[in-house]
Amino acid sequence: MIDALAQNLVFQPLAFSRNRLEVLIDPADTALTDRSNLRYALTLLVPNYPQSTTFEELTTLSGRERPPVISAGAMRYDGAQFRIDELLDGFLQVQKPFPRQAVLGIVPSLTMPYCLHERVTGGTPAVSTDVTRPKMWVFAGGLDRADFAGWGTNFFNTYLAAKRQFLTWQPADKVVSGDVLAEEYLYFLINFTPTPTQIRLKAQLTWPDGRQETCQLLALDSPVLNSVVSVPAGVAQLGLVGEGITSYQLWLSNQNDERLSEVRTYRIDPEYRPDQRWVLFANSLGGFDTVRLLGQGSETMTANWAITEQDQFGSTAIDFASMRVVNVDADNTLTVSTGYFEEKGSYWLQYLTELMLTRAVYQITEKGHIPLLLTTAELTNKQDNSDVIARTLTFKRANQENNYSQLPVATSGPVRPTAWRGEGAVILLRPDGKRSGAGRPLKLQKYYVDDSSLFKPVTEKPNLPGDPDYIPEIMIPGIAAGSTPYPSTAIIREGTFFRDNCPTGQTGQNAAISIAAGAFGGENPGDADVLAEAEFTRLNNQVYANIYGGCSLNPYDYPATVGAGNWRFRTNAPGRIVLRNDTAGLGNAWFAVNGANLFPLTANDRDVPVTSSPGDWTIGITTAGSGGVSTVKTYRNGVLVASRRLAWNAGPFRLLDAGVAVVAAGDRIFIEEILD
């Protein structure tokens, strides 16, 4: 049985490094009398090593604001804009799995936190502001232009939250080879909280007679937030050769066997394929995909000679060569057909665009992964009314050959044995961001076993679970479990869900959600508050409201914690009630005058600032229909203060009738629309 999907996960946003990533510094005070010498500076800070919590300055970008623009009679101030995607992308890189990888691993170079520090100086009167933004994350990948326009800002926290997709655009149902050379991989981003303490690769195996069995194949302990897990998915890699199965389904679950990912199906090809080849390449989402090429192919060698001429003086022998080859190298070219796509031909044809855009491609062979360059520059990736589809691709080996040999696969190790040892230290954190009391080496250094000297050239790599040389954590004296240098601040806020299981005749209220100060921790300022906000989001749901929300006999006298200097707005018709104060430029109407403090028309149960013109609040009814009339009643602190008949799409009308005191700080306003 496939595990049930994990619920109440809060997904965190990231930015793509291979799409435009722009930073806007808000303009300085618009009341300045002279803006000509304003200077804006943006400092970019990045970790000093993958997985490190210590940040160092990468660069400082300097600029000036765009001149103010008059648009439709209003003055618009754009501030200063900076582009940072190319800077960050240089610190990220895809990481190819090692040949025939059969364990779960962490890929440290696909994601990275970064910090931004803003500074604005100059102007008259002189300004000097310094702002450090909360830590953000960037991801080594990108979307095409059309998709980025719609999904660029919410791909990670909305699309992935709904789909739980692995980092690939290949179909979720794929035919694979059972050959021992075949390799398949999946990649999965852990950008959600609570962070699992263990990742489990689960499978449901199916036999020809329909019998099925669910099992756990692999596990990985202590993944960290925003890390990427590499997952072997091939038949041989998972030890399924010889099991007699016809298909298998794969997914990732947490330590409680709650499913974190989508389910992907692999059907083992029963046909004999005499000409199959496998190409492994980096996709647009940072993972590596495998394409099986089933058509016929050919390999061509082109030799290149460097020839020099020798002096023939005094040389008359027949075997004397006046021309001598001083160097020779050869380019190897592979031309191969995909073979006819037997299923989902149109999809696979369009998917070849992913291969055309790759930055790294390898041929899978029994001796390892051979780097290639795709030299096919033009490909028809859409073709109408075509029943059979195939394409021919041409690759060139990325390394030239200088010699020839024909040896079997090497089995012996290096003449001088080497090993890896730990360097530096990283403190491990619990899912709540507090220290676990354990630590592990930050990175690994390669050294010679015989004399402990460093390997030449000096070679280092991150020390992460799944690496064959991984050094596990140990308890560190002096690091108290549950301690943290930067505890979270308290959150006391009302949720947005209203209780819907109250007794007949009573109205449900929203529940107050409280996150105690220090409930979460972090190694950098602001980290703990991000986790606390994620916990608030996780608790802000209908189930929580039904348990902790109150029931009221009078919905107009609702309880609310109103912020200082505000009054509370609530209505039974969000999206229809227009609230506006044109004098102050406040409200939920896009057409409000000087609308510097607008909020969405559908917003409900929210604080509204008290203004210097509290008697200028008006209401109206907006709807796609016309010609209708509704009864609208206004309650202040549970008491009816206004009732009138309002025409749709007319007005505006005063919020409170004449003679009634103006809305004041702490007031709880309820606007009820009663349809005829």
N, C-alpha and C positions, 0 to 999 in steps of 0.2 A: 504494500500500500504506500502510495506517495504521501509524504508528510504534509500536514496542514500548514497553510501559509502563516508565518509569524505576523502578528498584529501589533498595532501601537508602536511602530517604528517611526522615528522622526529623521527624515533625510536632510542632509546638509547640502547647501549649494557650493559649487566650485566654478571656476572660470576656465574656459578653453584657452590653451596657449597658442593654438593654430588658427584662431579667429581673432578678429580685432578686439583688443582689450584696452579700453580707454578709461582714463581717470579724469574726473572733473573736480577741480577745486572751486568751491563756491566763491562768487565774487565778494570782494570786500564791501563794507557798508556802503549802500547806495547813496547815503547822505554826504559822502565825501565831496568837498568842493573842487579837488584836483586829483584826478586818477592817473595822470600821465606818467608818474614815476612808480606806480605799483609794480612790485616784483613778486612772482609766485615761484615757489620751489617745492619739488616733490622728491623725497628721499626714499629709495627702495631698499628694504632690508630682507635678506634671505638667510637660511640656515648655513652654518659653516661646514656642515657635512650632512648627508642624508640621514634623516631620523633624529638629528640633533635638535635640542631645544634652545640652543644659543644662536642668536641672530647677529649678523654683521652687515655693515653698509655695503651695498653693491654699487650704487651710483646716486647722484643727485641731479635731477633734471631741472633746468631753469626755464622760465617762460614768462610771458605777459598775457594779460587777459585780452579777449577780443573786445573791440570797441563796442560800447553800448549801441543798440539798434532800436530805432523807433518802428514799431509794428502796430498797425491799427490804432494809432493814437497812444499806445503805451510804450514805455521805455523798457527794453529787455536787456538784462545783464547776463552774459553767458559764462563769465568766469574764465579760468584757464584750463586748457585740455592737454592731456599728455597720453601718449600711447606706450604701453609697456609690454605687450604680448611678445614681441621679438626678444626683448631682454630676458623675460622669464623662460621662454622656450629654449634658450641656450643652456639652461640648467637642468632641463628635463630630457630624457631619452627613453626610447623603447628598449626593452631588454629581451633578447631572443631566449627561448627556453634552451636548456642544454640538450644534446641529442638523446632521444628516447627517455626524456624526463618522466619519472614515474612517481613523483611525490608532489604534494602541494607546496607552493613556495610563495614568498612575498616579493613583489617587484617594487623596490624603493624609489626608483627614478621616474615613475610615472606621475607622481603627485608631489607637491611641495607647498608648504605654508610660506607666506610672505607678509610683510608689514609695510605700511605706507605712512610716512610722516610729512605733513603739509606745513609750509611756512609762508606767510604773506607779510610783506613789509612795504613801507613807502606810503604814498598818498598824503593828502592834506585834509584834515588833521592826520598826523602820522599814525599808522597802525602797525602792530607787530603781533601776529597770532601764530601759535604753534599748536597743531592738532595731530595726534597719533591715532590712526584708525585701528579698529579691532583686527586681529589676525585673520587673513583670508587664505584661500587655497586655490592653486592652479593645477590643471590637469593636462597632460601631454596628449592632446587630441583635438579634433575639430569636427564641425558639421559643414555640409555644403551651404552655400550662401542663402538659398531659399529657406532651408530648415533653420539655419542660425537666426534668421530674422524673426521667426516665430518661437523658437525653442531655446535660443542662446542663453537666456538668463534663468530658465527654469528646467533645463534638461535633467540636471542631476537631482533636484529636490522634488520635481513633479513627475516627469516622464519615467525615470527609473523607479520612483516610489510606486507608480502604478503598474509598471511592466515587470520589475525585478529582472531586467534583461542582463545577460552577460554582455561583455564588451565586444560585440560582433554584430555584423549585419547579415551574416549567413542565415539561411532558413533554419528554423528550430527543429525541423525534421530532415535528416540528412542521411544519405546512403554512404557508407564507409567501407573500406577494405579490411579484411581480416588478416592481411599480410603482416608479418612481423616487422617489416620496415615502415609500415604506415604509422604516421603520428598525427594526432589531433590535440588541439589545446583550446581551453576556454579561459577567460579572464573575468574577474568579478571585483567590483569596487565596493568597499565597506565604508560607505559615507552616511551611516545611520547610527543612531543611538536608541536604546542601549547597545553598546558595542559587545558582540559575542565574545565569550572567553575561549571558545573553541569553534572552529569551522570543520564541518564534516561533509565529505563527499559521499552522497548516498546514490544508490542505483536500484532500479527495478529491472531484473533480467527476465526475458521471455524466451521460452523454448518452443520448438515447432508444434508441440501438442497443446499449446496454449497455457501451459503451466508458468506461473510467475513467482519470483522470489525477490524480496527487498533486502538489501544488505548495505552495510557501511564499508566503503572501500579504503578511504584515507581520512586522515584528520590532521589539523594544524592548530596548535595552541597559541594563545595570546596574540591574535591579530590586533592591530591598532587602528584607530579611527582614520579614515581616508587612505587606508592602504589598499593595494590591489593584490588579489590572490591569483596566482597562475595555477591552472587545473589541467592535468593530463586527462585526455578524453579518448584516446585511441584504444582499440581492442587489445593489442599486445601490451601497451603501457599499463593497462588496468589488470593485466593477468587473466584476461578472459579468453585467450586463445585455447582451443580444445575443449571449451565448456559446452559446445554444441548449441549455443543460443542463436536466435535469429535476430534479436534486437535488444537494445538496452536503453533505459532512460536515466539521465543524470540530473542531479540538482544539489545545491548546497543547503545545509541545515546548521543550526546552532547547537550548543551543548544540550539543549532541551529537545532536540529533534523537531524543532519548528523550522519550516522551510523558509529560507531567505531569498532564494533565486527562482527564476522561471525553471520549467522542466524542459529539457531538450532530449529529443529522441534520435537515436542512431540505429539505422537498419544495416545489418551486415550483408554486403553484396554476395549472393551465392554464385555468381557467374565467374568463369575463368577469364581473366583479363591479361592477355599476353604482353601488352605494351604499356602498362600503367606506370606513371611517374607521379611524384608528389612535389609540389612547390609550397614552401612555407614563406609567408610574407607578413609584414607589419601592416595592420589595418588602420583606419582613421580614428579608432577609439583606443589606440595604444596597445591592443592585443596582437596576437599572431594567429592568422587563419591558414588553413591548409586547403589547397585546391588539387584535386586528383585529375590528372590529364590522361585520358584513355585512348587518344588517337595515336597514330604512327608519328614517329619523329626521326630526326637525323642529327648527327653531330658533325660539324665541319671545323677543321683546323686550318688556320691561316698563319704561316710562318713569316717571321720578319728577321732579315739578316742584316748585321752590321759588317761591312766588308772593307778591308783596307788593301792597298796595293803595296807590294814589296819591291825593293830595288833588285833588278835582275843582273846587275853588274857581276861578271865572273861566274854566273850560275847558268850552266848549259845542260844540267842533268834533266832527263825526261820527267822525273818526279818532282821537279821544282815548281812550286805554284807562285805565280806572280800576284794572284789575288788570294787573300786569306780571310776566312770568317773569324771575326774577333768576338762576336756575340750573336746569339740567336734566341729569340723567344717566340712564342706562338699564342694566338688568340683562339679560344675554343668557343664555338657558337652552337647553341642548341635550338633547333626549330622543331616545334611539336604542335600537334593538333589537340584541342581539348577533347576531341571525340564528340559524338552527338550527345547533347544533353537529353537524357531519357526522361527526366521529370523536371517540372518547373523550368522549362527551357528559357522562357522570356525573363524570368527572375534571375537565373544564373547568368544570362547574357548581360543584363544590366549590371549585375554584381561585378562583372569583370572590370567595371570602372574602378572599383576599389583596388584591384591589382594594378591597373594602369597608374594610379596615383601613389603607389607605395614608395617608401624611401629605403626599404630593405627587403630583399628577397633571396631565398636560399632553395637549393635543390636538396631534398632529403635522400641520402644514400647510405649504404651500409657502413661507410667510413666516416659519416658525420654529415654536417650541413655545409654544403659548398656555396659560397656567396656568388650571386648572379647579378647581372644588370639587365633589366628588361629593355630591349632595344626596339620593340614594337611601338611606334609613335602614333599610330592611327588605328582605331578600332570602331567598327559599327556595333554600338551597344543596344540599339533598338531596331527591330525589324518587324514590320507588319506582315500578317498573313503568312507566317512561316511555320511549317509543321516540324521540320528538323533543323536544328541549329548547331553549328560548330564554328570554332574560330581557330586560326593558327597564330601561335605566339612565337616570338624569337627572343632568346636570351643569350647573353654573352657572359662568360665566366669573368668574375671581377678580378681574378688573379691570372697573370700570364704564366705559361709553362716554359721552363728552360731545359727540362730533362724528361726522360721517360723511364718508367718502371712499372711493374705489375706484381705488387705484393699483396698478400692477404691482409685482412683487417688486423691491425696491431693489437697485441694482447699484453705486451711487456710494458712495465712502467719506466720512468726516467732513470737514467744511470745514477744520478745523484738524487736521493729521495728528498722530497720537500713536504712541508706541512703548513698549517695556518695557526696563528696564535692571536689572542685578543689584544686590542689596543683601545685605550680610552674606556669610558663607562657611560652607560645610559641607565637612568632610573626608570623602572617599569611602573606603570600606572594601572590602577584598577579601572573598571568601567565608569566609575564616578569621577575619574580624573585625579583621585588622590593616590599617593604613593603606596605601592604594595609592600614595600620593605625589601624588595628584590631588585637586582640589577644584572646587567650582562654587558659584555664588551660592546662598544659602539661600532667597531670595525675589526676586520681581520687583516693581519699582515702575513704574507707568505715568507717562509724562511727555509734555510737548509737544515735538515735534521742533524747532520753530522757535527756541525760546529755552531749551530743556532744563529748564524749570520743571516742577514736579510737576503732574500732572493734578488737577483739582478735581472732586469731592472726592478726597482722597488714596486711591489704590487700590493694593492689594498682593495678591499671590497666591504660593503656593509655586512654586519653580522645579523642575519635575519632568519626566522624560522623557515624551514624548507630548503635552505642551502645545505648541501652535503657536508660542509665544514662548520656548520652552525655550532656555536658554543652556548649552551643553555644558561638561563639565569640562575643565580644563587642569592641567598639572603645576605644583605650587606649590613654589617654592624653599624649602628648609629643612624640608620634610616628607619624611622618609626613608621610602621604600617598605619595608614589612615592620615598621615600628615600631609600638608601641602603648603607651599609658600604663598599661594594666591587663592584664598577661599572665595567662593561665590557670595554675592550679596543676596539679600532676601528678596523674594518676589511675593507680593500679596496683591492679587488681581482677580477680577471676576472673569469667569469663562464666558464664551460666546454661545454656549448651548444652554437651552432652557429645559427644565425638567418636563417630561411629557407623560409621566405615569401618575399624576396626582389624582386624588379621588374626584368623582363627578362634582362639578360645581366649583372646583378650585383651579387656580391657574399656576402653572409651574414657573419657578424663578430660576435664574442662573446661579451656579455654585461658585463660591469664592475658592480660588486655588492658591494655596500657600506653599511656597518652597522656602524652607528655613535657610537662613544665612549659614554659609559653610557647608551646605549639603553636598557641594561639589568642589573639586579642586582643579588646579592647573599649574603648569610650570612657567607660564608667562601671563602677564596681566591680561584679563579679559577671557582667557580660555575657560575658566570655571563658569563665568556668566553665560557663555555660549551653551554649555551643557545644561545649566539651570533653565535657560529659555527653551531648550529642546525638551526638557522634562515637563515644563508648563504646556508646551504644544502637545506632548503625548497624553497628558491628563485632560486636556481640553477636548472632551468628546461627550457624546450623548450618554454613554454608560456612567461616566463620572457625574454628570449633571443629574441623572436619575437617582443616584445614590445620595449625593450631598446637596442637591438643590432643594430649596424650600418650596412649599405650596402656600398660596395666598388666596383668601376669600375675596380680596379686592385687588385685581391686577393693576389698578391705577395707583395704588399706594405701595408700590413695589420697593423692596429694600435695595439700597445701592450705596456703595462707598464712593462719594463724589470727591474728586481731586480738588485741592485748594484753588480758588479762583475760577471754578467751573460750575456749570449746572449740567444735569443729566438729561439727555434726549432719548426717548423711547417711543416707538409707535407699533401698532399692529399691522401697518401697511408699508413696510420698507420697500423702496423702489417706486412708490407712488406719492409719498408726502415730500413736498419741496419745502425746505427750511432755509431761509436766507435773511441776512442782515446787510443790505447794500451799503449802509453807512460805514460799517466796519469791514466789509469785504469778507464775510464769513458765511458758511452754509454748505449745503450739499448740491447747489445748483451751479453748473458750469458757467452760466451766464451772469452770475453775481458780479456786481461792480467791484473792481480791484480785488479779484479773487485770489488773495495770497494765502488764505487759510481754508481752502475748500476740502471737503471730504466726500467720499463716494455717495451717490444717491441711494445706494442700497445699504449704506452703513446704518446700524441700529444699536441702541443701548450704548451710547458713547458720551463722553464728557465733551462739553462745548464751552469755550472760553466766555467769561463774562466780559462785556465790552463797555466802553464809555457811552454807548447808545443803546442801553438795554431795552428801551421802548420801541426800537425799530425792527424787532424780529417779526417776520411775516411767514405765512404758510400758504401752500397751494397744493393742488392735485395735478400730477402729470401722468398721462396715460396715452397709449397708442390710439385709443378710441376717442370719440368726440360726442358732445351733446349730452353727456351724463351729468348727474348731480348726486352728491353724497352728503350725508350728515357727518360733520366733523366735530368732535368734542375734544376740548383741551382740559386736562387735569393737571393741577399743580399740587404736589405733595399729597395726592390722593383726593383732592377736592376739585369738583367740576367748576371751572372758572369761565368757560366759553363753550357755546354750542351754536352752530349755524349750518345752513345749507350752502355748500360750495359747488359751483360748477366746475367740471373738469377742464383743465388747461386754461383756466381763467385766473383772475387775481393779479397780484398777490393780496392776501388778506392778513390783517393783524393777528399775531399769535394769541394775544390776550385782549379781551374786550376793553374798551375805554373805561376808565374808572377803576380797573383792577391793577394792583401794584405790579411794577415791572418785574421780569424774571431776575432773580438774584442768585448769588453764589450759594451752592448747596441745594438749590431747588431740584426737585425731581418732576420733570414734565413728561406727561403721557398724552400722545395724540392718537385718538381712535377714529378710524374711518368706518362708517356704517353704510354699506352699499344698499341701494333701494332694491 
